[in-house]
Amino acid sequence: MSAIRRSVITGCGSYLPETILTNNDLAKRGIDTSDEWIVQRTGIKSRHIAADGEYTSDLAAKATLAALKHADVKIEAVDIVIVATTTPDSTFPATAARVQEKIGMTRGFAFDVQAACSGFIYALTLADNFIRLGQAKTIVVIGAEVLSRIVDWKDRSTCVLFGDGAGAVVLQAQDGKGDKTDRGILSTHLYSDGRYYDFLCADGGVGSTQTTGYIRMEGKEVFRHAVTNLSKVVDEALLANDLQPDEIEWLVPHQANMRIMEGNAKKLKLPKERVVITISRHANTAAASIPLALAEAVADGRIKQGQLIMFNTMGAGFTWGAAVVRL
């Protein structure tokens, strides 16, 4: 079998703002909620909140530098920076260009991807394609969000769900055999269905209301579609790689709801200790949630080189997807 070019994750990094907002803190603000109510429905206990003057690009740059250090890769070697975000610094230019400037990168190119909570998997897919086609050798893929800036703090159904943070991975080209034993991204699977655009959205935008708007969500519909769509895309990812569920060693899911993640684990026949769960401390950080969770599990030694990982996610649009990666 001839060699195939693979995109291998050689480094992970993360950054979380210093300020931590607990469920009890929210209740003290006068929001009609409680720690018990939030934990029971979501699994969230606290979230990180960006400081005044701390932007998505700041979080992303710090996560990027940490990932490059972990990979032992110099900035001069980076060909592309891709930032997945729903909360860009500005309407334009891309937040990735600001990250490029902040890390001192003066070559290659940078751009943003907007697919809400699915953004990291979308960006990972684009990066994988660049590497497979031989158009790049080293790419940084970042998920970064300051969702606290677009939540309505009077809406208890949404304001309790979201937090701020950034995670990054370094992808580098390596030759593989072309089978499921290879290190790197084995496959990615992306979907969207615009019929559900209004079920999870911001109620504003520069092209419509000339505002950013606030997050609005039909929670029951999002949950129902997430359970169905994630189940299907996991099956597709397993089939594409000739894998049985018990061959997946780790599930690193989008951190949106504890019950959804538990359902995913059950489908893959994974015990809870083989699912990376950060939602209790991070809340939903949208595009940042998967790389944040991955970076934590790699840093503490749970996930090791050579292990097989499933990423899956669903977000606004609706968008959803999965990726199978051997670290």
FENURGI-V54926 format. One record per pair of residues at least 12 apart in sequence whose C-alpha atoms are under 6 Angstrom apart, sorted by sequence separation. I is the first residue (numbers start at 1). GAP is how many residues later the second one is. D is the distance in Angstrom with one decimal. If there is no record, write none. Layout:
I;GAP;D, I;GAP;D
//
This chain:
23;12;4.9, 202;12;4.9, 311;12;5.1, 83;13;5.3, 97;13;5.5, 202;13;4.4, 310;13;5.8, 96;14;5.3, 201;14;5.7, 202;14;5.8, 310;14;4.8, 96;15;5.1, 201;15;5.5, 309;15;5.8, 96;16;5.8, 147;16;5.9, 200;16;5.8, 309;16;5.2, 94;17;5.7, 147;17;5.7, 200;17;4.4, 308;17;5.9, 309;17;6.0, 94;18;5.6, 146;18;4.6, 199;18;5.6, 308;18;4.4, 145;19;5.4, 199;19;5.2, 307;19;5.5, 145;20;5.7, 306;20;5.7, 307;20;5.7, 144;21;5.9, 306;21;5.1, 23;22;5.7, 144;22;4.1, 305;22;5.0, 23;23;5.8, 120;23;5.5, 143;23;5.6, 245;23;4.8, 22;24;4.1, 143;24;5.4, 250;24;5.2, 251;24;4.8, 252;24;5.3, 255;24;5.3, 21;25;5.5, 142;25;5.8, 250;25;5.9, 21;26;5.4, 142;26;4.2, 20;27;5.7, 141;27;5.6, 20;28;4.5, 80;28;5.5, 82;28;5.7, 84;28;5.7, 86;28;5.9, 141;28;5.4, 256;28;5.1, 19;29;5.6, 79;29;4.6, 80;29;5.1, 81;29;4.6, 82;29;5.3, 83;29;4.7, 84;29;4.6, 85;29;5.7, 140;29;5.8, 255;29;5.5, 19;30;5.4, 80;30;5.6, 82;30;5.7, 84;30;5.9, 86;30;5.5, 140;30;4.6, 17;31;5.7, 139;31;5.9, 17;32;5.9, 139;32;5.2, 17;33;5.2, 56;33;6.0, 138;33;5.6, 138;34;4.6, 255;34;5.8, 84;35;5.0, 137;35;5.5, 254;35;5.7, 84;36;5.6, 137;36;5.1, 254;36;5.3, 57;38;5.9, 61;38;5.3, 57;42;5.4, 15;44;6.0, 15;48;5.0, 14;49;4.2, 13;50;4.9, 13;53;4.6, 13;54;3.9, 12;55;4.3, 11;56;5.0, 79;57;6.0, 81;58;5.9, 84;58;6.0, 87;58;5.6, 251;58;5.8, 253;58;5.3, 11;59;5.0, 79;59;5.5, 80;59;4.8, 81;59;4.9, 82;59;5.0, 83;59;4.8, 84;59;4.7, 85;59;5.5, 249;59;5.3, 250;59;4.8, 251;59;4.9, 252;59;5.0, 253;59;5.0, 254;59;4.9, 11;60;4.1, 78;60;5.1, 79;60;5.8, 83;60;5.9, 85;60;5.8, 248;60;5.4, 249;60;6.0, 10;61;5.1, 78;61;5.8, 248;61;5.9, 152;62;5.7, 151;63;5.3, 150;64;4.9, 151;64;5.5, 60;84;5.5, 56;88;5.9, 56;89;5.6, 56;90;5.8, 67;102;5.8, 63;104;5.5, 64;104;5.5, 63;105;5.6, 60;106;5.4, 59;107;5.5, 48;115;5.5, 49;115;5.4, 47;116;5.0, 48;116;5.5, 200;116;5.2, 163;120;5.5, 197;120;4.7, 7;121;5.6, 162;121;5.3, 163;121;5.8, 164;121;5.6, 167;121;5.5, 161;122;5.8, 162;122;4.6, 163;122;5.1, 166;122;5.0, 196;122;5.7, 161;123;5.8, 162;123;5.9, 168;123;5.8, 194;123;5.5, 167;124;4.5, 167;125;4.5, 193;125;5.2, 192;126;5.4, 5;127;5.4, 192;127;4.1, 191;128;5.7, 191;129;5.3, 191;130;5.9, 190;131;4.4, 189;132;5.2, 189;133;5.3, 188;134;5.7, 188;135;4.2, 187;136;5.7, 187;137;5.5, 186;138;5.5, 186;139;5.6, 185;140;4.4, 184;141;5.5, 184;142;5.1, 183;143;4.8, 184;143;6.0, 143;144;4.8, 144;144;4.8, 183;144;5.8, 143;145;4.0, 16;149;4.7, 15;150;5.9, 15;151;5.3, 14;152;5.6, 14;153;4.2, 13;154;5.7, 13;155;5.2, 12;156;5.7, 12;157;4.5, 11;158;5.6, 11;159;5.0, 10;160;5.7, 9;161;5.6, 9;162;4.7, 8;163;5.2, 7;164;5.6, 8;164;5.3, 7;165;5.5, 7;166;5.0, 6;167;5.7, 120;167;5.1, 6;168;5.3, 119;168;5.0, 5;169;5.8, 6;169;5.8, 117;169;4.0, 5;170;4.7, 117;170;4.5, 4;171;5.6, 3;172;5.9, 4;172;5.2, 3;173;5.4, 4;173;6.0, 3;174;5.0, 4;174;5.3, 8;176;3.8, 7;177;5.0, 6;178;5.6, 7;178;5.6, 118;195;5.6, 118;196;5.6, 118;197;5.4, 117;198;4.4, 116;199;5.6, 116;200;5.6, 85;202;6.0, 118;202;5.8, 84;203;6.0, 42;215;4.9, 43;215;5.3, 42;216;5.6, 47;234;5.6, 44;235;5.6, 45;235;4.8, 46;235;5.0, 47;235;4.6, 44;236;4.0, 47;236;5.3, 43;237;5.5, 44;239;5.5, 14;278;5.7, 13;282;5.5, 12;283;5.1
//
